[in-house]
Amino acid sequence: MPPTRIFLLTSLAMIAFAGNSLLCRLALKNTDIDAASFTSIRLFSGALVLFLLVWLKNRRTPAPENLQGNWLSGLALFSYAAGFSFAYDSLTAATGALLLFSAVQATMIGHGLWSGERFFARQIIGLLFAFAGLLLLLLPGISAPPIFSSLLMLSAGVAWGIYSLRGKNTQNAIAASAGNFLRSLPFTLVLSVLLLSRMSLDSSGVAYALGSGALASGLGYVIWYVVLPELKSTTAATVQLSVPAIAAIGGILLLGEALNLRLAIAAMAILGGIAMVILWKTRASQTDQNARSS
């Protein structure tokens, strides 16, 4: 694939990921839609788009036979989407994206440590930087985000990290995503029924939810899976550091949100620390391989 195309597709995927934060915050801040309805519409529209893509790719075979995925991944996907939506009732787009991204990376890094992965001194320093940034962000103060919403977003990030780990070795990512989205629907239906008395819909809110599900989630994931084989694993991990920054810029331009000093310092510490872990992990692996070959 030509470098220009790789760059454009990667940029589109990152904009789509950040777009989920912006669309959710726009819907819950500026319209009357409730978080449960937003979650359900997002997952339904994402499932529909992915199902159609699988059907178009395998027109000679009934689409259900081409779907992959499993119920545990479907539950993890639902847990992410629900926590994400309810957290954005009171978080800004930038803060929510930063907390989500931090929890996703922490989950995946923690899994590596649990699996016996060896960390070096500079990676440990990076982890400490990231942890300090998270503490700074969440410590009580005038500009601190609401703690319950922050914990919801962190739990959503953990769920997304688990979902990502479970799908790491998937051979057909689009088919697996379609299957997992479909399996998430019973869970979100139960949520909507339980909160039926709080249901509130309007055309703008539904449009934002459809955009989040069909475009930012469904098509966004497809674009990412298309370009992912063309990227080194380190590049793929590092480029995702741009998502909170894109969400912050979008929040300022589209939602009139302010980027305060506390959030800026915390973001630099968290993202910089995670970057140190990712980059030094690859450098250490290359050093080990060179040592073995010599």
C-alpha positions as YAML, in Angstrom:
chain: A
units: angstrom
residues:
- id: 1
  name: MET
  ca: [0.00, 0.00, 0.00]
- id: 2
  name: PRO
  ca: [1.44, 3.45, -0.91]
- id: 3
  name: PRO
  ca: [2.67, 5.52, 2.07]
- id: 4
  name: THR
  ca: [0.23, 8.35, 1.29]
- id: 5
  name: ARG
  ca: [-2.71, 5.99, 1.42]
- id: 6
  name: ILE
  ca: [-1.47, 4.46, 4.70]
- id: 7
  name: PHE
  ca: [-1.20, 7.93, 6.21]
- id: 8
  name: LEU
  ca: [-4.68, 8.97, 5.06]
- id: 9
  name: LEU
  ca: [-6.36, 5.77, 6.25]
- id: 10
  name: THR
  ca: [-4.56, 5.90, 9.59]
- id: 11
  name: SER
  ca: [-5.60, 9.53, 10.05]
- id: 12
  name: LEU
  ca: [-9.21, 8.69, 9.21]
- id: 13
  name: ALA
  ca: [-9.21, 5.83, 11.73]
- id: 14
  name: MET
  ca: [-7.86, 8.06, 14.52]
- id: 15
  name: ILE
  ca: [-10.40, 10.78, 13.67]
- id: 16
  name: ALA
  ca: [-13.14, 8.13, 13.83]
- id: 17
  name: PHE
  ca: [-11.97, 6.93, 17.26]
- id: 18
  name: ALA
  ca: [-11.90, 10.50, 18.57]
- id: 19
  name: GLY
  ca: [-15.21, 11.10, 16.81]
- id: 20
  name: ASN
  ca: [-16.91, 8.61, 19.13]
- id: 21
  name: SER
  ca: [-16.05, 10.84, 22.09]
- id: 22
  name: LEU
  ca: [-17.21, 13.99, 20.32]
- id: 23
  name: LEU
  ca: [-20.47, 12.50, 19.02]
- id: 24
  name: CYS
  ca: [-21.36, 11.03, 22.40]
- id: 25
  name: ARG
  ca: [-20.59, 14.26, 24.24]
- id: 26
  name: LEU
  ca: [-22.48, 16.32, 21.64]
- id: 27
  name: ALA
  ca: [-25.51, 14.07, 21.98]
- id: 28
  name: LEU
  ca: [-25.62, 14.01, 25.78]
- id: 29
  name: LYS
  ca: [-24.80, 17.69, 26.19]
- id: 30
  name: ASN
  ca: [-26.81, 19.31, 23.41]
- id: 31
  name: THR
  ca: [-29.76, 16.95, 22.86]
- id: 32
  name: ASP
  ca: [-32.35, 15.14, 24.96]
- id: 33
  name: ILE
  ca: [-31.22, 11.57, 24.23]
- id: 34
  name: ASP
  ca: [-30.43, 9.44, 27.29]
- id: 35
  name: ALA
  ca: [-27.21, 7.44, 27.69]
- id: 36
  name: ALA
  ca: [-28.90, 4.02, 27.49]
- id: 37
  name: SER
  ca: [-30.66, 4.88, 24.22]
- id: 38
  name: PHE
  ca: [-27.44, 6.30, 22.78]
- id: 39
  name: THR
  ca: [-25.65, 3.03, 23.66]
- id: 40
  name: SER
  ca: [-28.35, 0.87, 22.08]
- id: 41
  name: ILE
  ca: [-28.58, 2.88, 18.87]
- id: 42
  name: ARG
  ca: [-24.80, 2.99, 18.57]
- id: 43
  name: LEU
  ca: [-24.41, -0.78, 18.94]
- id: 44
  name: PHE
  ca: [-27.39, -1.58, 16.69]
- id: 45
  name: SER
  ca: [-26.18, 0.68, 13.87]
- id: 46
  name: GLY
  ca: [-22.59, -0.58, 14.23]
- id: 47
  name: ALA
  ca: [-23.81, -4.18, 14.07]
- id: 48
  name: LEU
  ca: [-25.90, -3.43, 10.97]
- id: 49
  name: VAL
  ca: [-23.01, -1.81, 9.08]
- id: 50
  name: LEU
  ca: [-20.58, -4.62, 9.95]
- id: 51
  name: PHE
  ca: [-23.18, -7.29, 9.11]
- id: 52
  name: LEU
  ca: [-23.77, -5.70, 5.69]
- id: 53
  name: LEU
  ca: [-20.03, -5.52, 5.02]
- id: 54
  name: VAL
  ca: [-19.63, -9.23, 5.80]
- id: 55
  name: TRP
  ca: [-22.64, -10.03, 3.59]
- id: 56
  name: LEU
  ca: [-21.25, -7.98, 0.69]
- id: 57
  name: LYS
  ca: [-17.90, -9.72, 1.02]
- id: 58
  name: ASN
  ca: [-19.46, -13.20, 1.02]
- id: 59
  name: ARG
  ca: [-22.57, -12.89, -1.12]
- id: 60
  name: ARG
  ca: [-22.53, -16.55, -2.15]
- id: 61
  name: THR
  ca: [-22.74, -17.71, 1.46]
- id: 62
  name: PRO
  ca: [-25.42, -16.73, 4.02]
- id: 63
  name: ALA
  ca: [-23.99, -13.96, 6.15]
- id: 64
  name: PRO
  ca: [-24.62, -15.56, 9.58]
- id: 65
  name: GLU
  ca: [-22.31, -18.42, 8.66]
- id: 66
  name: ASN
  ca: [-19.49, -15.94, 8.11]
- id: 67
  name: LEU
  ca: [-19.81, -14.20, 11.47]
- id: 68
  name: GLN
  ca: [-17.25, -14.91, 14.16]
- id: 69
  name: GLY
  ca: [-16.69, -13.58, 17.67]
- id: 70
  name: ASN
  ca: [-18.00, -14.91, 21.00]
- id: 71
  name: TRP
  ca: [-20.28, -13.98, 23.88]
- id: 72
  name: LEU
  ca: [-17.54, -12.89, 26.29]
- id: 73
  name: SER
  ca: [-16.23, -10.41, 23.73]
- id: 74
  name: GLY
  ca: [-19.79, -9.24, 23.08]
- id: 75
  name: LEU
  ca: [-20.22, -8.60, 26.82]
- id: 76
  name: ALA
  ca: [-16.91, -6.72, 26.97]
- id: 77
  name: LEU
  ca: [-17.99, -4.59, 23.98]
- id: 78
  name: PHE
  ca: [-21.31, -3.78, 25.63]
- id: 79
  name: SER
  ca: [-19.59, -2.94, 28.96]
- id: 80
  name: TYR
  ca: [-17.28, -0.54, 27.14]
- id: 81
  name: ALA
  ca: [-20.08, 1.15, 25.17]
- id: 82
  name: ALA
  ca: [-22.40, 1.52, 28.19]
- id: 83
  name: GLY
  ca: [-19.72, 2.83, 30.55]
- id: 84
  name: PHE
  ca: [-18.52, 5.19, 27.82]
- id: 85
  name: SER
  ca: [-21.99, 6.68, 27.27]
- id: 86
  name: PHE
  ca: [-22.94, 7.11, 30.92]
- id: 87
  name: ALA
  ca: [-19.53, 8.63, 31.76]
- id: 88
  name: TYR
  ca: [-19.96, 11.28, 29.06]
- id: 89
  name: ASP
  ca: [-23.02, 12.62, 30.84]
- id: 90
  name: SER
  ca: [-20.62, 14.83, 32.81]
- id: 91
  name: LEU
  ca: [-17.09, 14.47, 31.37]
- id: 92
  name: THR
  ca: [-15.62, 16.71, 28.68]
- id: 93
  name: ALA
  ca: [-14.60, 15.10, 25.40]
- id: 94
  name: ALA
  ca: [-10.88, 15.54, 26.14]
- id: 95
  name: THR
  ca: [-11.00, 14.22, 29.72]
- id: 96
  name: GLY
  ca: [-13.13, 11.25, 28.72]
- id: 97
  name: ALA
  ca: [-10.85, 10.27, 25.84]
- id: 98
  name: LEU
  ca: [-7.75, 10.61, 28.04]
- id: 99
  name: LEU
  ca: [-9.22, 8.45, 30.81]
- id: 100
  name: LEU
  ca: [-10.47, 5.86, 28.31]
- id: 101
  name: PHE
  ca: [-7.15, 5.65, 26.48]
- id: 102
  name: SER
  ca: [-5.21, 5.44, 29.77]
- id: 103
  name: ALA
  ca: [-7.32, 2.52, 31.00]
- id: 104
  name: VAL
  ca: [-7.08, 0.67, 27.67]
- id: 105
  name: GLN
  ca: [-3.29, 0.92, 27.61]
- id: 106
  name: ALA
  ca: [-2.99, 0.11, 31.33]
- id: 107
  name: THR
  ca: [-5.06, -3.04, 30.82]
- id: 108
  name: MET
  ca: [-2.93, -4.21, 27.92]
- id: 109
  name: ILE
  ca: [0.35, -3.35, 29.65]
- id: 110
  name: GLY
  ca: [-0.87, -5.06, 32.82]
- id: 111
  name: HIS
  ca: [-1.71, -8.17, 30.83]
- id: 112
  name: GLY
  ca: [1.83, -8.18, 29.45]
- id: 113
  name: LEU
  ca: [3.29, -7.99, 32.96]
- id: 114
  name: TRP
  ca: [0.96, -10.73, 34.21]
- id: 115
  name: SER
  ca: [2.06, -12.93, 31.28]
- id: 116
  name: GLY
  ca: [5.70, -12.59, 32.36]
- id: 117
  name: GLU
  ca: [6.79, -9.79, 30.06]
- id: 118
  name: ARG
  ca: [10.01, -8.18, 31.25]
- id: 119
  name: PHE
  ca: [10.04, -4.42, 31.83]
- id: 120
  name: PHE
  ca: [13.15, -2.26, 31.80]
- id: 121
  name: ALA
  ca: [14.00, 0.73, 33.99]
- id: 122
  name: ARG
  ca: [12.91, 3.36, 31.46]
- id: 123
  name: GLN
  ca: [9.60, 1.57, 30.93]
- id: 124
  name: ILE
  ca: [8.99, 1.56, 34.69]
- id: 125
  name: ILE
  ca: [9.75, 5.29, 34.77]
- id: 126
  name: GLY
  ca: [7.23, 5.74, 31.96]
- id: 127
  name: LEU
  ca: [4.60, 3.84, 33.97]
- id: 128
  name: LEU
  ca: [5.28, 6.05, 36.99]
- id: 129
  name: PHE
  ca: [4.89, 9.18, 34.85]
- id: 130
  name: ALA
  ca: [1.57, 7.91, 33.48]
- id: 131
  name: PHE
  ca: [0.31, 6.97, 36.95]
- id: 132
  name: ALA
  ca: [1.32, 10.36, 38.35]
- id: 133
  name: GLY
  ca: [-0.54, 12.10, 35.52]
- id: 134
  name: LEU
  ca: [-3.67, 10.07, 36.24]
- id: 135
  name: LEU
  ca: [-3.47, 10.92, 39.94]
- id: 136
  name: LEU
  ca: [-3.03, 14.60, 39.11]
- id: 137
  name: LEU
  ca: [-6.10, 14.50, 36.90]
- id: 138
  name: LEU
  ca: [-8.32, 12.78, 39.48]
- id: 139
  name: LEU
  ca: [-7.17, 14.48, 42.69]
- id: 140
  name: PRO
  ca: [-9.94, 16.65, 44.23]
- id: 141
  name: GLY
  ca: [-9.93, 20.26, 43.11]
- id: 142
  name: ILE
  ca: [-11.89, 22.87, 41.22]
- id: 143
  name: SER
  ca: [-10.94, 21.47, 37.81]
- id: 144
  name: ALA
  ca: [-11.07, 17.77, 38.72]
- id: 145
  name: PRO
  ca: [-13.59, 15.72, 36.71]
- id: 146
  name: PRO
  ca: [-16.51, 14.07, 38.58]
- id: 147
  name: ILE
  ca: [-15.11, 10.98, 40.29]
- id: 148
  name: PHE
  ca: [-18.04, 8.63, 39.54]
- id: 149
  name: SER
  ca: [-18.03, 9.48, 35.83]
- id: 150
  name: SER
  ca: [-14.24, 9.14, 35.80]
- id: 151
  name: LEU
  ca: [-14.46, 5.66, 37.32]
- id: 152
  name: LEU
  ca: [-17.12, 4.73, 34.77]
- id: 153
  name: MET
  ca: [-14.85, 5.80, 31.92]
- id: 154
  name: LEU
  ca: [-11.90, 3.95, 33.42]
- id: 155
  name: SER
  ca: [-14.03, 0.80, 33.67]
- id: 156
  name: ALA
  ca: [-15.07, 1.31, 30.04]
- id: 157
  name: GLY
  ca: [-11.39, 1.48, 29.10]
- id: 158
  name: VAL
  ca: [-10.66, -1.75, 30.98]
- id: 159
  name: ALA
  ca: [-13.54, -3.43, 29.12]
- id: 160
  name: TRP
  ca: [-12.21, -2.17, 25.78]
- id: 161
  name: GLY
  ca: [-8.72, -3.39, 26.70]
- id: 162
  name: ILE
  ca: [-10.12, -6.85, 27.46]
- id: 163
  name: TYR
  ca: [-12.05, -6.79, 24.20]
- id: 164
  name: SER
  ca: [-8.87, -5.86, 22.30]
- id: 165
  name: LEU
  ca: [-6.82, -8.58, 24.01]
- id: 166
  name: ARG
  ca: [-9.45, -11.21, 23.24]
- id: 167
  name: GLY
  ca: [-9.42, -10.24, 19.57]
- id: 168
  name: LYS
  ca: [-5.65, -9.93, 19.23]
- id: 169
  name: ASN
  ca: [-5.20, -13.18, 17.29]
- id: 170
  name: THR
  ca: [-8.41, -12.99, 15.26]
- id: 171
  name: GLN
  ca: [-7.90, -14.01, 11.64]
- id: 172
  name: ASN
  ca: [-10.87, -12.09, 10.21]
- id: 173
  name: ALA
  ca: [-11.26, -8.91, 12.26]
- id: 174
  name: ILE
  ca: [-14.31, -7.59, 10.37]
- id: 175
  name: ALA
  ca: [-16.25, -10.85, 10.71]
- id: 176
  name: ALA
  ca: [-15.31, -11.10, 14.38]
- id: 177
  name: SER
  ca: [-16.35, -7.49, 15.01]
- id: 178
  name: ALA
  ca: [-19.70, -8.10, 13.30]
- id: 179
  name: GLY
  ca: [-20.31, -11.18, 15.44]
- id: 180
  name: ASN
  ca: [-19.33, -9.39, 18.64]
- id: 181
  name: PHE
  ca: [-21.52, -6.37, 17.86]
- id: 182
  name: LEU
  ca: [-24.49, -8.68, 17.24]
- id: 183
  name: ARG
  ca: [-23.82, -10.51, 20.52]
- id: 184
  name: SER
  ca: [-23.73, -7.20, 22.39]
- id: 185
  name: LEU
  ca: [-27.32, -6.40, 21.39]
- id: 186
  name: PRO
  ca: [-29.16, -8.59, 23.95]
- id: 187
  name: PHE
  ca: [-27.20, -6.90, 26.75]
- id: 188
  name: THR
  ca: [-28.03, -3.41, 25.54]
- id: 189
  name: LEU
  ca: [-31.68, -4.37, 25.08]
- id: 190
  name: VAL
  ca: [-31.82, -5.44, 28.73]
- id: 191
  name: LEU
  ca: [-30.22, -2.12, 29.74]
- id: 192
  name: SER
  ca: [-32.76, -0.13, 27.72]
- id: 193
  name: VAL
  ca: [-35.68, -2.08, 29.21]
- id: 194
  name: LEU
  ca: [-34.40, -1.56, 32.76]
- id: 195
  name: LEU
  ca: [-34.11, 2.18, 32.13]
- id: 196
  name: LEU
  ca: [-37.25, 2.48, 30.01]
- id: 197
  name: SER
  ca: [-38.75, 5.06, 32.38]
- id: 198
  name: ARG
  ca: [-35.79, 7.37, 31.66]
- id: 199
  name: MET
  ca: [-35.91, 6.96, 27.88]
- id: 200
  name: SER
  ca: [-35.65, 10.24, 26.00]
- id: 201
  name: LEU
  ca: [-35.15, 10.58, 22.25]
- id: 202
  name: ASP
  ca: [-34.90, 13.39, 19.74]
- id: 203
  name: SER
  ca: [-33.86, 13.50, 16.10]
- id: 204
  name: SER
  ca: [-30.47, 15.15, 16.70]
- id: 205
  name: GLY
  ca: [-29.52, 12.74, 19.47]
- id: 206
  name: VAL
  ca: [-30.50, 9.74, 17.35]
- id: 207
  name: ALA
  ca: [-28.47, 11.13, 14.42]
- id: 208
  name: TYR
  ca: [-25.39, 11.49, 16.63]
- id: 209
  name: ALA
  ca: [-25.83, 7.93, 17.92]
- id: 210
  name: LEU
  ca: [-26.21, 6.59, 14.38]
- id: 211
  name: GLY
  ca: [-23.08, 8.46, 13.33]
- id: 212
  name: SER
  ca: [-21.17, 7.05, 16.29]
- id: 213
  name: GLY
  ca: [-22.28, 3.49, 15.56]
- id: 214
  name: ALA
  ca: [-22.33, 3.32, 11.78]
- id: 215
  name: LEU
  ca: [-19.46, 5.67, 10.91]
- id: 216
  name: ALA
  ca: [-17.10, 6.19, 13.87]
- id: 217
  name: SER
  ca: [-17.45, 2.61, 15.18]
- id: 218
  name: GLY
  ca: [-18.45, 0.38, 12.26]
- id: 219
  name: LEU
  ca: [-16.58, 1.98, 9.35]
- id: 220
  name: GLY
  ca: [-13.87, 3.35, 11.66]
- id: 221
  name: TYR
  ca: [-12.93, -0.15, 12.82]
- id: 222
  name: VAL
  ca: [-12.97, -1.45, 9.26]
- id: 223
  name: ILE
  ca: [-10.56, 1.29, 8.11]
- id: 224
  name: TRP
  ca: [-8.28, 0.58, 11.07]
- id: 225
  name: TYR
  ca: [-8.20, -3.17, 10.37]
- id: 226
  name: VAL
  ca: [-7.41, -2.51, 6.71]
- id: 227
  name: VAL
  ca: [-4.41, -0.31, 7.50]
- id: 228
  name: LEU
  ca: [-3.22, -2.20, 10.61]
- id: 229
  name: PRO
  ca: [-1.25, -4.90, 8.71]
- id: 230
  name: GLU
  ca: [0.73, -2.12, 7.00]
- id: 231
  name: LEU
  ca: [1.93, -0.65, 10.33]
- id: 232
  name: LYS
  ca: [4.57, -1.88, 12.71]
- id: 233
  name: SER
  ca: [3.13, -2.84, 16.07]
- id: 234
  name: THR
  ca: [4.96, 0.06, 17.73]
- id: 235
  name: THR
  ca: [3.65, 2.52, 15.17]
- id: 236
  name: ALA
  ca: [0.11, 1.20, 15.59]
- id: 237
  name: ALA
  ca: [0.30, 1.62, 19.37]
- id: 238
  name: THR
  ca: [2.01, 4.99, 19.29]
- id: 239
  name: VAL
  ca: [-0.27, 6.57, 16.69]
- id: 240
  name: GLN
  ca: [-3.23, 5.99, 19.01]
- id: 241
  name: LEU
  ca: [-1.68, 8.56, 21.35]
- id: 242
  name: SER
  ca: [-3.17, 11.12, 18.98]
- id: 243
  name: VAL
  ca: [-6.77, 10.19, 19.83]
- id: 244
  name: PRO
  ca: [-7.09, 12.20, 23.09]
- id: 245
  name: ALA
  ca: [-5.41, 15.17, 21.40]
- id: 246
  name: ILE
  ca: [-7.85, 15.05, 18.46]
- id: 247
  name: ALA
  ca: [-10.76, 14.76, 20.91]
- id: 248
  name: ALA
  ca: [-9.45, 17.75, 22.86]
- id: 249
  name: ILE
  ca: [-9.20, 19.89, 19.70]
- id: 250
  name: GLY
  ca: [-12.65, 18.78, 18.60]
- id: 251
  name: GLY
  ca: [-14.06, 19.55, 22.04]
- id: 252
  name: ILE
  ca: [-12.66, 23.08, 21.91]
- id: 253
  name: LEU
  ca: [-13.88, 23.76, 18.35]
- id: 254
  name: LEU
  ca: [-17.26, 22.00, 18.42]
- id: 255
  name: LEU
  ca: [-18.30, 22.06, 22.06]
- id: 256
  name: GLY
  ca: [-16.64, 25.18, 23.39]
- id: 257
  name: GLU
  ca: [-14.74, 23.19, 26.02]
- id: 258
  name: ALA
  ca: [-11.74, 24.74, 27.74]
- id: 259
  name: LEU
  ca: [-8.37, 23.02, 27.94]
- id: 260
  name: ASN
  ca: [-7.22, 23.84, 31.49]
- id: 261
  name: LEU
  ca: [-3.63, 23.64, 32.74]
- id: 262
  name: ARG
  ca: [-4.32, 20.65, 34.96]
- id: 263
  name: LEU
  ca: [-5.65, 18.57, 32.08]
- id: 264
  name: ALA
  ca: [-2.79, 19.63, 29.79]
- id: 265
  name: ILE
  ca: [-0.10, 18.63, 32.33]
- id: 266
  name: ALA
  ca: [-1.86, 15.36, 33.15]
- id: 267
  name: ALA
  ca: [-2.22, 14.54, 29.45]
- id: 268
  name: MET
  ca: [1.48, 15.14, 28.78]
- id: 269
  name: ALA
  ca: [2.47, 12.93, 31.73]
- id: 270
  name: ILE
  ca: [0.05, 10.11, 30.86]
- id: 271
  name: LEU
  ca: [0.64, 10.04, 27.10]
- id: 272
  name: GLY
  ca: [4.37, 10.64, 27.44]
- id: 273
  name: GLY
  ca: [4.68, 7.86, 30.00]
- id: 274
  name: ILE
  ca: [2.74, 5.39, 27.86]
- id: 275
  name: ALA
  ca: [4.86, 6.34, 24.83]
- id: 276
  name: MET
  ca: [8.02, 5.53, 26.84]
- id: 277
  name: VAL
  ca: [6.64, 2.08, 27.70]
- id: 278
  name: ILE
  ca: [5.66, 1.31, 24.10]
- id: 279
  name: LEU
  ca: [8.80, 2.61, 22.42]
- id: 280
  name: TRP
  ca: [11.26, 1.10, 24.88]
- id: 281
  name: LYS
  ca: [9.44, -2.23, 24.73]
- id: 282
  name: THR
  ca: [10.20, -2.45, 21.00]
- id: 283
  name: ARG
  ca: [13.76, -1.20, 21.41]
- id: 284
  name: ALA
  ca: [14.40, -3.77, 24.15]
- id: 285
  name: SER
  ca: [12.95, -6.55, 21.99]
- id: 286
  name: GLN
  ca: [15.20, -5.58, 19.10]
- id: 287
  name: THR
  ca: [18.23, -5.57, 21.43]
- id: 288
  name: ASP
  ca: [17.35, -9.05, 22.69]
- id: 289
  name: GLN
  ca: [16.97, -10.35, 19.14]
- id: 290
  name: ASN
  ca: [20.32, -8.88, 18.10]
- id: 291
  name: ALA
  ca: [22.00, -10.43, 21.16]
- id: 292
  name: ARG
  ca: [20.57, -13.85, 20.36]
- id: 293
  name: SER
  ca: [21.57, -13.68, 16.69]
- id: 294
  name: SER
  ca: [25.15, -12.74, 17.58]
...
